[in-house]
Amino acid sequence: MHPNSDHLHICTVDVGKETLKIVCGAPNVKAGQKVIVALDGAELPGGIKIKKGNIRGEESNGMICSLSEIGIESKYQSEEDKTGIHVLGSDAKQGEDPIKYMGLDDEVIDFDLTANRGDLLSILGMAYEIGAIYNKKVKDIGLSHQEDDEDINKTFSVDVKTDNCKLFLAKRALNVKIKESPDFIKNRLIASGIRPINNVVDISNYVMLETGQPLHFYDNDSLKGKIEVRMAKEGEKLTTLDEVERTLSQDDIVISDGTKAIGLAGVMGGLDTEIKEDTKNVLIEAAIFDGVKVRLTSKKIVRSESSNRFEKGLDPNRTYMGIERACALLEKYADATISQGTVVYDKLDKEDKKIEITAEKINNLLGSNISEKEIVDIFSRLGFKVNLNNNVMEVLVPRRRIDISIPEDLIEEVGRIYGVNNIEGTLPKVPTIPGKYDKKTRNLRNKIISLGLNEVLSYILINDQEVQDFTTDEFQAVKLLDPMSEDRNTLRYSLINSLFKIYEYNVARGNKDISIFEIGKGFYKRDEKYGEDLKLCILMSGEFYTGINSKKDVDFYIIKGIVQEVLDSLGYENRYIFSPARNASEKFHPGQIADITIQNRNIGIIGLLHPEVSQNKVYVCEINLSELLDIKTGNMKYKEISKFPSIKKDIALVVNQNIESSAISRVIKKAGGNYLSGVEVFDLYEGKGIAEGMKSLAFSLTFTSFDKTLTDEEINPIIQKIIEQTGKEFGATLRQ
């Protein structure tokens, strides 16, 4: 004991070449133990550096280590290891590397797999892949074992009552001895992120990692000589291995003993049939369940290594291999006696897939010049058999390659194994022409960008509580069956939702001058039919850049001008009307909202968002391009610009508040004759000097001639005619 401590010990440690004093506070340290020692200068995981020193006045020349201190996570440790140092076996030699002695000196390679390569979720699958790359033959897995004379089929049966189970195998191991697994099994499980438990449970996990086939072990004595595979009853109860009572639904596949559920297929076993310390006889299950059903159930319960493999798809040949491999390991490491025979339910095709392809097709698609002999060699390295017949290759693809089903899949394999870097780049030999599919939208996009707006691309997924915002259209929202997040569980109908979120994001970061647009799709369901519309959405707020050193606060007329430019560029000039919205969403300001119509068809909306939505002035416009582009236009006609200067005149008319500016503009254009080339509203005033119920609208009039320079003497009578005609039609008077 340490003289100055009630828990520290002074240990005399033989490190091979010398004997050192080391102070240790572990409660389980004893004389004669073989232990792990970190000497002066050693650096442990976590950046801990070991130095000689004094601990409470006593010399200490290193550290006697626990497993945690050498980097082993606590979930892989025994209870004794969690509270003290690790004690090595009596055969450990002083001065040797403890990591090597414990078998933890292996390298762990972490592969990032694509979702379609479920065959690589096993050591055997990875061996085939690496064997193809390095042209090495894959070694067979040992499956041989002895069986007794008692056939399992005489005393045990399997009854499958659902199409969601296509293959179910059962074997029985008798007189197993539950004990600790061999070090190599424990270490390989730990390296794969799985906690060792005991030899029987560890073997089931070991076989899954080795072959890719998930297994489940039942305490055979807790069964009734029968297993039934069926869909759960609505509200049926099952207590799983984690001691949680689960309420099941009709979408869950369950394993039953004929009377009650004893496990969730592909996800988790039941508590009643788990392997215990006193288990003597084990029933081994190897099966293939529907991946979609397993995924839905696992999302409710727990995602596991096992469920992940069912979701990706399994090779039925590996199912047979997996159960035989489990028997071999149980016989060797659990002293089990394997019953004769296998209970089999099998409705799956295990034959190789046949795909025909030619070297010409492969080279045409890859742009390569790989010989037929090289291609056959690549298929052979992948473990595919090839039959040649008049330059046509019939490729026999093993069922383990679930990702291969069409010729293009084989072409991908050839390019991958041959090496894309080995394919010489060539230019296309076929003349190309620009496509016409999205010509209008591309031109529209370029037009809006030229007007000074920035294009954005936003999420099409929003929250279902927001999908009815900014619209009063009648439709059913399109919700996702399996959303990744409840915040994004529904396809949007209006693009305004998406652009407003972008606006809020920018304002929160100090950017208040926003002029953005998006061309995207909105989705809906009407009368049990799903549909989608291509839409244009514009959002503007703050200041808008109008020229060099020139900015202007965004108002209704700026965004209206943008929309007019867009519609004119598409060939709808003088065909569209802005009129007060008849049925606008409450999200809009009631006094600044207008419908956009063409030929009595409502193709969009434009207006200011309600102050309750945003305290800043935010103007938006949304146009249904699917509806708009369905309206035919003639060929665009361009007029020559006049060589003579135009004359601009402004007039301000006082009219009743209920009169629309568009109606006045139409009268002005009619009265203005051929010289009037442009009418634009540029001001609305309702303040001092204007009678109640009245408003002042200011118009900018442009007069142009292609023959001469116009004079005031020619223009003034036209203006007078305009004043008289508007007075006659609307009771308009000139503002004084």
Secondary structure in CASP SS format (residue, H / E / C, confidence):
PFRMAT SS
TARGET T0000
AUTHOR 0000-0000-0000
METHOD secondary structure of the structure
MODEL  1
M C 1.00
H C 1.00
P C 1.00
N C 1.00
S C 1.00
D C 1.00
H C 1.00
L C 1.00
H E 1.00
I E 1.00
C E 1.00
T E 1.00
V E 1.00
D E 1.00
V C 1.00
G C 1.00
K C 1.00
E C 1.00
T E 1.00
L E 1.00
K E 1.00
I E 1.00
V E 1.00
C E 1.00
G C 1.00
A C 1.00
P C 1.00
N C 1.00
V C 1.00
K C 1.00
A C 1.00
G C 1.00
Q C 1.00
K E 1.00
V E 1.00
I C 1.00
V E 1.00
A E 1.00
L E 1.00
D C 1.00
G C 1.00
A C 1.00
E E 1.00
L E 1.00
P C 1.00
G C 1.00
G C 1.00
I E 1.00
K E 1.00
I C 1.00
K C 1.00
K C 1.00
G E 1.00
N E 1.00
I E 1.00
R C 1.00
G C 1.00
E E 1.00
E E 1.00
S E 1.00
N C 1.00
G E 1.00
M E 1.00
I E 1.00
C C 1.00
S C 1.00
L C 1.00
S H 1.00
E H 1.00
I H 1.00
G C 1.00
I C 1.00
E C 1.00
S H 1.00
K H 1.00
Y H 1.00
Q C 1.00
S C 1.00
E H 1.00
E H 1.00
D H 1.00
K H 1.00
T H 1.00
G C 1.00
I C 1.00
H C 1.00
V E 1.00
L E 1.00
G C 1.00
S C 1.00
D C 1.00
A C 1.00
K C 1.00
Q C 1.00
G C 1.00
E C 1.00
D C 1.00
P H 1.00
I H 1.00
K H 1.00
Y H 1.00
M C 1.00
G C 1.00
L C 1.00
D C 1.00
D C 1.00
E C 1.00
V C 1.00
I C 1.00
D C 1.00
F C 1.00
D C 1.00
L C 1.00
T C 1.00
A C 1.00
N C 1.00
R C 1.00
G H 1.00
D H 1.00
L H 1.00
L C 1.00
S C 1.00
I H 1.00
L H 1.00
G H 1.00
M H 1.00
A H 1.00
Y H 1.00
E H 1.00
I H 1.00
G H 1.00
A H 1.00
I H 1.00
Y H 1.00
N C 1.00
K C 1.00
K C 1.00
V C 1.00
K C 1.00
D C 1.00
I C 1.00
G C 1.00
L C 1.00
S C 1.00
H C 1.00
Q C 1.00
E E 1.00
D E 1.00
D E 1.00
E E 1.00
D E 1.00
I H 1.00
N H 1.00
K H 1.00
T C 1.00
F C 1.00
S E 1.00
V E 1.00
D E 1.00
V E 1.00
K C 1.00
T C 1.00
D C 1.00
N C 1.00
C E 1.00
K E 1.00
L E 1.00
F E 1.00
L E 1.00
A E 1.00
K E 1.00
R E 1.00
A E 1.00
L E 1.00
N C 1.00
V C 1.00
K C 1.00
I C 1.00
K C 1.00
E C 1.00
S C 1.00
P C 1.00
D H 1.00
F H 1.00
I H 1.00
K H 1.00
N H 1.00
R H 1.00
L H 1.00
I H 1.00
A H 1.00
S C 1.00
G C 1.00
I C 1.00
R C 1.00
P C 1.00
I C 1.00
N C 1.00
N H 1.00
V H 1.00
V H 1.00
D H 1.00
I H 1.00
S H 1.00
N H 1.00
Y H 1.00
V H 1.00
M H 1.00
L H 1.00
E H 1.00
T H 1.00
G C 1.00
Q C 1.00
P C 1.00
L E 1.00
H E 1.00
F E 1.00
Y E 1.00
D E 1.00
N H 1.00
D H 1.00
S H 1.00
L C 1.00
K C 1.00
G C 1.00
K E 1.00
I E 1.00
E E 1.00
V E 1.00
R E 1.00
M E 1.00
A C 1.00
K C 1.00
E C 1.00
G C 1.00
E C 1.00
K E 1.00
L E 1.00
T E 1.00
T E 1.00
L C 1.00
D C 1.00
E C 1.00
V C 1.00
E E 1.00
R E 1.00
T E 1.00
L C 1.00
S C 1.00
Q C 1.00
D C 1.00
D C 1.00
I E 1.00
V E 1.00
I E 1.00
S E 1.00
D C 1.00
G C 1.00
T C 1.00
K C 1.00
A E 1.00
I E 1.00
G E 1.00
L E 1.00
A C 1.00
G C 1.00
V C 1.00
M E 1.00
G E 1.00
G E 1.00
L H 1.00
D H 1.00
T H 1.00
E C 1.00
I C 1.00
K C 1.00
E C 1.00
D C 1.00
T C 1.00
K C 1.00
N C 1.00
V E 1.00
L E 1.00
I E 1.00
E E 1.00
A E 1.00
A E 1.00
I E 1.00
F E 1.00
D C 1.00
G H 1.00
V H 1.00
K H 1.00
V H 1.00
R H 1.00
L H 1.00
T H 1.00
S H 1.00
K H 1.00
K H 1.00
I C 1.00
V C 1.00
R C 1.00
S C 1.00
E H 1.00
S H 1.00
S H 1.00
N H 1.00
R H 1.00
F H 1.00
E H 1.00
K H 1.00
G C 1.00
L C 1.00
D C 1.00
P H 1.00
N H 1.00
R H 1.00
T H 1.00
Y H 1.00
M H 1.00
G H 1.00
I H 1.00
E H 1.00
R H 1.00
A H 1.00
C H 1.00
A H 1.00
L H 1.00
L H 1.00
E H 1.00
K H 1.00
Y H 1.00
A C 1.00
D C 1.00
A C 1.00
T E 1.00
I E 1.00
S E 1.00
Q E 1.00
G C 1.00
T C 1.00
V E 1.00
V E 1.00
Y E 1.00
D E 1.00
K C 1.00
L C 1.00
D C 1.00
K C 1.00
E C 1.00
D C 1.00
K E 1.00
K E 1.00
I E 1.00
E E 1.00
I E 1.00
T E 1.00
A H 1.00
E H 1.00
K H 1.00
I H 1.00
N H 1.00
N H 1.00
L H 1.00
L H 1.00
G C 1.00
S C 1.00
N C 1.00
I C 1.00
S C 1.00
E H 1.00
K H 1.00
E H 1.00
I H 1.00
V H 1.00
D H 1.00
I H 1.00
F H 1.00
S H 1.00
R H 1.00
L C 1.00
G C 1.00
F C 1.00
K E 1.00
V E 1.00
N E 1.00
L E 1.00
N E 1.00
N C 1.00
N C 1.00
V E 1.00
M E 1.00
E E 1.00
V E 1.00
L E 1.00
V E 1.00
P C 1.00
R C 1.00
R C 1.00
R C 1.00
I C 1.00
D C 1.00
I C 1.00
S C 1.00
I C 1.00
P H 1.00
E H 1.00
D H 1.00
L H 1.00
I H 1.00
E H 1.00
E H 1.00
V H 1.00
G H 1.00
R H 1.00
I H 1.00
Y H 1.00
G C 1.00
V H 1.00
N H 1.00
N H 1.00
I C 1.00
E C 1.00
G C 1.00
T C 1.00
L C 1.00
P C 1.00
K C 1.00
V C 1.00
P C 1.00
T C 1.00
I C 1.00
P C 1.00
G C 1.00
K C 1.00
Y C 1.00
D C 1.00
K H 1.00
K H 1.00
T H 1.00
R H 1.00
N H 1.00
L H 1.00
R H 1.00
N H 1.00
K H 1.00
I H 1.00
I H 1.00
S H 1.00
L C 1.00
G C 1.00
L C 1.00
N E 1.00
E E 1.00
V C 1.00
L C 1.00
S C 1.00
Y C 1.00
I C 1.00
L E 1.00
I E 1.00
N C 1.00
D C 1.00
Q C 1.00
E C 1.00
V C 1.00
Q C 1.00
D C 1.00
F C 1.00
T C 1.00
T C 1.00
D C 1.00
E C 1.00
F C 1.00
Q E 1.00
A C 1.00
V E 1.00
K E 1.00
L C 1.00
L C 1.00
D C 1.00
P C 1.00
M C 1.00
S E 1.00
E C 1.00
D C 1.00
R E 1.00
N C 1.00
T E 1.00
L E 1.00
R C 1.00
Y C 1.00
S C 1.00
L C 1.00
I H 1.00
N H 1.00
S H 1.00
L H 1.00
F H 1.00
K H 1.00
I H 1.00
Y H 1.00
E H 1.00
Y H 1.00
N H 1.00
V H 1.00
A C 1.00
R C 1.00
G C 1.00
N C 1.00
K C 1.00
D C 1.00
I E 1.00
S E 1.00
I E 1.00
F E 1.00
E E 1.00
I E 1.00
G E 1.00
K E 1.00
G E 1.00
F E 1.00
Y E 1.00
K E 1.00
R E 1.00
D C 1.00
E C 1.00
K E 1.00
Y E 1.00
G E 1.00
E E 1.00
D E 1.00
L E 1.00
K E 1.00
L E 1.00
C E 1.00
I E 1.00
L E 1.00
M E 1.00
S E 1.00
G C 1.00
E E 1.00
F E 1.00
Y E 1.00
T E 1.00
G E 1.00
I C 1.00
N C 1.00
S E 1.00
K E 1.00
K E 1.00
D E 1.00
V C 1.00
D C 1.00
F H 1.00
Y H 1.00
I H 1.00
I H 1.00
K H 1.00
G H 1.00
I H 1.00
V H 1.00
Q H 1.00
E H 1.00
V H 1.00
L H 1.00
D H 1.00
S H 1.00
L C 1.00
G C 1.00
Y C 1.00
E C 1.00
N C 1.00
R C 1.00
Y E 1.00
I E 1.00
F E 1.00
S E 1.00
P E 1.00
A C 1.00
R C 1.00
N C 1.00
A C 1.00
S C 1.00
E C 1.00
K C 1.00
F E 1.00
H E 1.00
P E 1.00
G E 1.00
Q E 1.00
I E 1.00
A E 1.00
D E 1.00
I E 1.00
T E 1.00
I E 1.00
Q C 1.00
N C 1.00
R E 1.00
N E 1.00
I E 1.00
G E 1.00
I E 1.00
I E 1.00
G E 1.00
L E 1.00
L E 1.00
H C 1.00
P C 1.00
E C 1.00
V C 1.00
S C 1.00
Q C 1.00
N C 1.00
K C 1.00
V E 1.00
Y E 1.00
V E 1.00
C E 1.00
E E 1.00
I E 1.00
N E 1.00
L H 1.00
S H 1.00
E H 1.00
L H 1.00
L C 1.00
D C 1.00
I C 1.00
K C 1.00
T C 1.00
G C 1.00
N C 1.00
M C 1.00
K C 1.00
Y C 1.00
K C 1.00
E C 1.00
I C 1.00
S C 1.00
K C 1.00
F C 1.00
P C 1.00
S C 1.00
I E 1.00
K E 1.00
K E 1.00
D E 1.00
I E 1.00
A E 1.00
L E 1.00
V E 1.00
V E 1.00
N E 1.00
Q C 1.00
N C 1.00
I C 1.00
E C 1.00
S H 1.00
S H 1.00
A H 1.00
I H 1.00
S H 1.00
R H 1.00
V H 1.00
I H 1.00
K H 1.00
K H 1.00
A H 1.00
G H 1.00
G C 1.00
N C 1.00
Y C 1.00
L E 1.00
S E 1.00
G E 1.00
V E 1.00
E E 1.00
V E 1.00
F E 1.00
D E 1.00
L E 1.00
Y E 1.00
E C 1.00
G C 1.00
K C 1.00
G C 1.00
I C 1.00
A C 1.00
E C 1.00
G C 1.00
M E 1.00
K E 1.00
S E 1.00
L E 1.00
A E 1.00
F E 1.00
S E 1.00
L E 1.00
T E 1.00
F E 1.00
T C 1.00
S C 1.00
F C 1.00
D C 1.00
K C 1.00
T C 1.00
L C 1.00
T C 1.00
D H 1.00
E H 1.00
E H 1.00
I H 1.00
N H 1.00
P H 1.00
I H 1.00
I H 1.00
Q H 1.00
K H 1.00
I H 1.00
I H 1.00
E H 1.00
Q H 1.00
T H 1.00
G H 1.00
K H 1.00
E H 1.00
F H 1.00
G C 1.00
A C 1.00
T E 1.00
L E 1.00
R C 1.00
Q C 1.00
END
